[in-house]
Amino acid sequence: MGVYIIAQLKFTDRASYRRYQEAFHGVFAQFNGRLLVADEEPRLLEGAWERDKVVVLGFPSGEEALRFQNSPEYSAIARDRRAGAEATVLLVRQFPANLT
């Protein structure tokens, strides 16, 4: 079953975050994931949302997602992401197909 990493970001230092963005694709390409969403202008439909960006990454398994998230390669660039944005990051499971 697939899993997703969902990040909601509030920018605090755009220069640091842009450095992270520039390095992200090279690192992410080493892992078995897909970048599904990276939107700095999401449309709020309901409730309150005090963030600037939402990112959704898809992986075939939780193990693959954690292999990316915990890798030395990602840790090296994540310093700029942490310096550049406050983040809420979730690992969520895909809804089982047999329940739809």
N, C-alpha and C positions, 0 to 999 in steps of 0.2 A: 504494500500500500504506500502511496506517495505521501510526502510530508512537505510542509512549506515553512520557510522562515519569513516572518512578517516583521518589518521594522517601521516604526513611526518616529520621525526625526523632527527636532526643533533646532534650527541652525543657531550656533553661538559664535562661530568663527568660519566664515565662508572660505577663506584662503586655505585653512587646514582641511576643510571638507573637500574642496576641489582637488587638493593633492591626493586625498584618498580616492576620489572618483577616477583620477587619471591612472592610478595603479590598480584599481579594482578589477577591471576586465582581464588583465594579464594574469592575475592571481586566480580569479574565479574560473577561468578557462581550464585550469588544471584539475578541476573537480567535476563530478558527474551531476551538474545542476543546470538549471535554466533560469535566466532572469526573465520573470514574467511581467513585473510592474516596477517602474521607477518614475513616479509622478510627483513633480513639484507644484502642481496646480490641481490637486484633487477637488472635485465638486462635493461640498458638504450637502448631504440630503436630509440629515436629521441629527439633532443633538449638538453638542459643542465639541470642537476639535481645535486644539491650540498647538498644532504641529505645522511643519512646512513641507513635509515630504512623506510619502509612503513607498515602501519597497517590498516586493514579494518575490522570493526565490523558491523554485520548486526542485525537489530532490526525489529520487526513487525510493529512498528509505531514510529513517531516522539516523542510521549509522552513517550514511553519506553526508547528511546535513551536518552532523556533529564532527565528521572528519574535516569538513571545510571550516566550520566555525572555530574549531580548536587547533587548526593547523598553525605551524610556525609562520608559514607564508602569510596567512590572513592576520595573525597577531601582529606581524610587523607593520602592516598598513593600517590596521584598526586603531592604532595610536592616533593617527590623524583624524579618523572618524570620531573618536571619543573627544578629541580636542575641538573638533569642528561642530559637533551636534550632540545634544542630549537625545537619548534614544530609549525607546521601549522596544524590545526584541522578543518575539515569541516563536516557538516551534509548535506548529499545529499539524494534526494528522488530517489526511484527506478523508472525506466522508465516505464510508463504505458503499460501494456501488450497489450492493444487494439490498440496501435500505432505502434507495430512492424510488 
